[in-house]
Amino acid sequence: MHSDGSAEIEKEKVISECLYMVGLNFLGIYYRFTREIVMRITFIDKRECVEENFLLLAAKGQEKMLLMSMIPEQIAEKMEADIQMRLLHLNDFNRRKRPSETFMYRKLFVETHDDVTILYADIVNFVYLSTTLNVKTLVGTLHDIYVRFDDAALALNVLRIQFLGDCYYCVANVSTANMDHAMSCVKLGLRMIKDIKQVGNERSLQLSMRIGVHSGSVLSGVVGTNKWQFDIYSSDVDIAGRLERTGVPGRVHISDRTFAKLDKVFPYENGPEKAQGDPLLQKYHIKTFLILSLEVEFPDLKKVSSHTFSHQEFPEIGVKGVYSAEVLHNLVEEEMIIESTTIPLETTEIRRIFIGKSKNLTRFEKIEKNFDMNFSWLFVCFKSWRWEHNYMIQPDTHFKRSVLFSFVIIILTISMQAINARQNTRFWVFAVFGITALSFLLVVVWYRRIWDFHNTKWYQKKPRNKVSRWFFMHSDFAECSLYFRIFIYFTIIVLHLSYTLSQLLDCQRFKVENEQIEIILLDDSISNNLCFNPWAVTQCVLFNMIIIFLFSRIIYLLKLIIGLTVVICYLIIILVTHDFIYERSPTCNNKLYPEYAHVFVVCVTLIVLNMLARQLEFINRVGYYWKRELNKNQYDVKFVNNTITRLISNILPSHIVDIYMEHQLSDELYYEEYTNVAVMFATILNYDITTVGMRLLNEIICDFDEVLNTFRGVNKVEKIKIAGWTYMAACGLNTTGTGHRGSTTKTSSSFSLSEKWRKRKLMTKLKRMSEKVVEFTTYSPRASTAGSSKRRSVRMLNDEEEPTLDDDVVYVMARFALELLRTMKQFNNQNIYSDGENIINGALRIGIANGPVMAGVVGLFKPHYDIWGNVVNMASRMDSTGVAGSIQITEEAATALEYRKVQCTYRGVTFVKGRGDTPTYFIDIDDQLNFKKLPQSETDNSM
């Protein structure tokens, strides 16, 4: 306003205000952009955490279910804890980069049960069925039968122990209390007879069962280190098995002990004459009875829910549903609808102050409660210095954007200062130096992003040029290094303050006041020609405060201290050192003194920026906390899946673990058919479980399992089962080219429990692609005499193993049997057992046969892998008719061993059930338990 009353627009101040408004709008856009990114990242982290949480529940459910399929709950809990403890122990060794010990262990889990009932059920004429039915029909029939049996056993509270080919045996009052265990087993036997007749009618097969039931006491436990198997042992178990063998098809054959517990509820008749003359039943003075078939009320199996973990966690879904991708996706969506409304955005939740917290917290509210307990609301930091340190050292992906915004603010500040007042040479020199330094810094922090954007070579992850690589490395370093970020942060603040306050140094208080007095006395008007524009300086100070609170990965308390320091210093400038300038500046309110208007704007800006910074910092830390929970859940899922892998490997052979994982719980039938597999039965003799106990059996089986672990490779020896004192194994089940695999449907599960499984599957495919398979033709010595040739395949390995032939499965199995004989001899030398009068030495009787077999996984919630066929029956007979300390084999196996120059001795003709008189051989073994080789002349003649 001039003395004549005319008004004139001051262009400099208008331009300065425009620049200031541009900076403020730029700030708003940047804060909005940054907050949106942080919010979305936090939301994604929480969603992933929710997904991993459901995945963890599903994995734990599967782990529980798999363990329950092998072992009763009370033993399973102990073994599960022991498995996890050992996995943690192995992980600890791996983290410390120390050689870890083997996972095998010999911890014995045994329980005694004095009042139980045992049921043995055997399919009549199964040998005929296994030799006449094709693999799909056989496995499908057994699967249908055993699933019905499992459902009935579950409904009647009876625990299935295992399958023994065509034999199904179980026990009541072991896993859970069952006061009517005898009644339950008899009802189960009657239900089995009904079910197998129904399956036979549906499939046009003549199917029937013999069933034996006996009450007594048992020892139960898990034996071995590989293919864990829960089993029961006692003389009463033998009696139940003998009742089945001496029974009548279509009848339940019970002992007098079981009969006494039934209170004559069922009509009965005396047992068959075969049972009355049986030596074992006579030894224990067992009188037997046959239950006459009748209609009995059974529980509705559809209403009986599986006692799996999955039903408890997801009762509305069911066991199979929880593992499907669609159901899991719906669960996550429903959870996120609820959780998205509860994601905390403010550091103070007013709702909780007035309403309070709910007492019934969800699992995610419990996680948030844990966050509250570990978070300081006053200082906006974690209470644990480890958490705080790990948070601060994280790479700051927004750092380069913060530097860019600071550069723009500094340019605006220099422009505003240059427009509002004439600057000296020192200011411009310093400005040029600062802009150059910041430009170089800007190039450094943005270099990697620019290089990645322009890099078209996907295989080139880093630049090759030395200068470019230097910028690339320091660009990474700027984001990752906390101390480097703090150094740049302080540098930018100091540079900006120097541009803002440098002109205050040239302003002389007395000179300005004298000039103002002269102007007032002479012109009677107030001049606006001061040293500097006070509002321009205040606006630049506000820009400086914006920069202070702009950087996200800088300690909030440090930013607050710097902000308060700048504000206090500037208030001193306003109210003390340069008050004569600010008193003469315009005011934003007519009722407010000019200097206090500056103070008000600065303080309000500090409060607003502090609130924005606290909110953004809080959201960042919430996101970090969810990442911690996500990593924890991912580790837990990985850990549980490692346990699952151990469990599955101890249920199913290694070559179908991946296949089962892919088709798990989809009710799909899986079967295999092989043209040449060697099967071995090895029975431990001279020991009685009532005399030596289960510990001795466990030690021997563990020794055998250690031998088993050395027979790996193409023709790996696979442990099938343990039946009493008999060890069953097979070789050739994983040989490519000899097996046929299929399922009733070609679809596969769309959901798997771990990334590790998918990686393992991919690696298996790559390994199979890398293996080279060649075939060559040779002539069998015996086949050549008949004028026929035999085709044989050889598989080349990538390791140092020698090529293996189809017939090598017999040789490998013979070597394995020989190692078992050596192990048994070594065990006798190291352990002495006595029955009180005589020293007892264990012996091993082994039988081997080879030929085509059928295999498959039967059972739905309790999967069981087994093999069937005439070869299995032959191997069992080779064992049962064999001689202690010898290996008895069939003629086909002896022929195969001739290719390996192993000498075999013809024993004679042995009667085999289902096949009649069969020629058998013994493998010749010397005193040192080595194979005797054929003389060279005989080998040449046979060739």
C-alpha positions, 0 to 999 in steps of 0.5 A: 500500500503506497502513501497515495492509497494505490495498491500494487501486486508484489509479483515476487511474493506471489511467485513465492507463494505459488512455489510454496503451494506446489511443494505442499501439494507435492507433499500431499501426493507423496504422503498419499502415495506412500501411505497407499503402498504401505497399506496395501503391502500390510494388507497383503502380508496379513492375507498371506499370514492368514493363508499360512495360518490355514495352511498350518492348520491343514498341515497339522491336521494331515500330520495328525491323521497320518500318525493316527493311521499308523499308531494309536493316539497315546503312543502317537503323541509321544512319537510326534513330540519325539520326531519334532524334537529330533527335527529341531535338533537336526535343524540346530546342527544345520544352522551351526554347520556341524555334521548332524547325526542320523535321524534313525533312533531306537527309542521303544514305545511299548504299552501293556494292556491286560483286558483286550479282545483281538480279531483276526479276519482272513479272506477265503481262497485269496491265493486264487483271487490274487492269481486270477484277477487283474491288478485293477480289479484286485486292488479295487476289491481290497480297497472297497473291502478294507474301507468298509472294514475301517469304517465299521471298526471306527464305528465300533471303537475297534483299532485296526492294527494292519493288513497282512495281505488278505488278513485284517486284524484289529484289537479293542480296548487299546487306543481308547477305553471300550468296556464292551470290547468283546461285544464290539469285536464280535459285532465287527466280525459279523459286520465284516461277513455282511460287508464282504458278501455285499462286495462279492455280490456287487463285483460278481465274486465268491468272497467269504471270510474266516474270523477268529476272536479271542480275549486276553492281554497284549503288549503293544508298541512300535518296532523298528526305525523304518516303516514304523508299524504299530503291532501287538504281541502275546500268546493271546495274539497267536491264539486269535490267529489260530482261531481264524485258521481253524474257523469256518468261512462265514462264521465268527470263531471265538474262544471261551474267554470271549464267550464269557464276556458276551453273556450269551447274547448271540446264538452259538454252537461248539467250535469245529473239530479242527480247532479241538485238535489244534496243538496250540489251542490244546496247550492253552486249554482253549475251548471254542465256539461259533457264532451263528449269523444273525441280524445285528444292529450296527451304528450308522456309519454315515453319522460317525465322523472320523476322529481326525484333527481336521474334523475338530478344526473344521467341523463344517468342512470335513476331512477331505474338504480342508485340503482342497484349494477351493475351500481353503480360498473361501476360508481365507476370503471370509477371514479377510473380510473380517480382518480387513475391517480390524487392521489398525491404522491409528496408533490410538484406537478410540473404539477400544478406549470407550468400548473396551476389548472383547474377552473372546479373542480370535487367533488374529486378535491374539496376534494383535494383542501380542503386538500391543504388548511388544510395541511402545505407543509413546515412542512408536518403536518395539520394546525389544531392541532385537525387533527394533534393530531387525526392523531398522536394518531392513532395506528401505524401498522408499528411500530413493523416492524420499531423496527425490522429493527432498531434492525437489523441495531443496530446488523450491527452497532455493527458488523461493529465497532467490525470488524474495531477496537478492542473494550474495555470491556465497549463497549461489556457490553453496547452492551449486555445490549442494545441487551437484552433490544431491544430483550425484546422490540421486543418480546413485540411489536410483541407478539400480532401478533405472538399470533394471528397467532398461536391462533386457538381458534376463540372464544378466543380473548385474552390469559388467562395466566397472563404473556401472557396477560401482553405481549399481552396488552403491545403489543397493548399499544405500537402501540396505545400510541404515547408517548410510541412510542416516548420513544422507538424511542428516546431509539433506537436512543440513543443506536445506537449513543452510539455504533457508537461514543463510540470509539471516546471517547478513541481516544487521538488527541496528541498521534495519531499525535505524532505516525503519525509524528514518522512513517513519519520520520522513515518509510517515509510512511503513516500508516492506523493504526488510532484510528478508521475507519472513513468511518465505523463511517460515515456509522454507522452515516448514519445508525443512520439517517436511523433509525431517519427517519424510524418511520412513526407515529413520528412527521416529524418536530421532526425527522427533528430536530433530524436528523439535530442535529445529522448531525451538531454534526457529522460535528463538529466531522469531521471538528473540534474535530477529523479532524486529523483522517478524514484528513488521511482517503481515499476519494471518489473523488480525487479532494475532500479532505477526510474530505469534502468527509465525509461531502458530503456523510452525507449531501446528505444522509440527503437530500435523507432520508428527501425526502423519509420521506416527501413523505411517511409522505405525503402519510400517511396523504393523506390516513388519510384524505381520511379516514376522508372523508370516515367516514364523508360520511358513517355518512352522508349515515347513517344519510340519511338512518335514514331519509329514514327509517322515511319516509318509516315508514310514507308511509308504515306499519312497517311490510312491510318496509323491504320487500319494501326496498328489492324490491324497484324500481324493478317494482315488484308487492307486495300483501298480503292476510289475513284471519282476520283483523279488520278495523276501520273508525272513522269520526270527526263530527261537525267541518268545515275546513273553520271555525276552520282551519287545525290546529284543525284537525292536533291537533286531528289527532296528539292526535289520533296518540299518542294513536296509538303509544301505541298499539304495539306488535303482533296485532299492530294497523296500521294507513292506511290513513286519508280521510278528517275528517275520520281516518282509521286504521287496526289491524292484518296486521302483525300477523304471520300465518294469512297472505299470501304474494307473488310477481310476481317474486321471485328475489330481489334487489341486492343493499341496501342503508345501512348496518343498513337495512341489520342488521335490516333485520337479527335481524327481522329474529332472532326475528321471530326464537326466537318467539314460536308459538303454536296452540290450538283448542277451540270452538266458542260459536256460531259455537258450536251450529251449530256443527262446531269448530273454529281453533284459534292460539295463539302467545307467546311473549318474553315480558310481553304481554299476548298471543293474539288470532286471534279474539283478533284483534277485541278486540284490535281495539275496545280498540283502538276505545274506546281510541279515544273516550276518547281522543276526550272527553279530547280534548273537555274539554281542547279546546273550539271552537265557530262559533261566536254564539255557542260553538262547541264540536267535536264528533266521529263516529266509525265503525268496521268490521272484516274478510278477506282483501287484501292488497298491494303496488301500484304505482311505484315511488309513492308507496301507501299501501292500503287494499281492500275487503268487510270488508273495505266496511263494516267498512266504512258503519258502520261508515257512518251509525253510531251514534256520540259517539258510536262504530257500529260493524258487527255481526261477530265483536260482536261475536268475542267480546263475547270471551272477555266478552264485551257486545254488543247491537243489533241495527237492520238491516242496508242497506249496499251498495253491501251487502244489509240489514245487522244486526249491533250492538253497543258496550255498553259503560258506562258514564266513556267510559269503556266497559260494561261486559256481565253478568256472567250467559250469559257468562257461557251459551254462553260458 
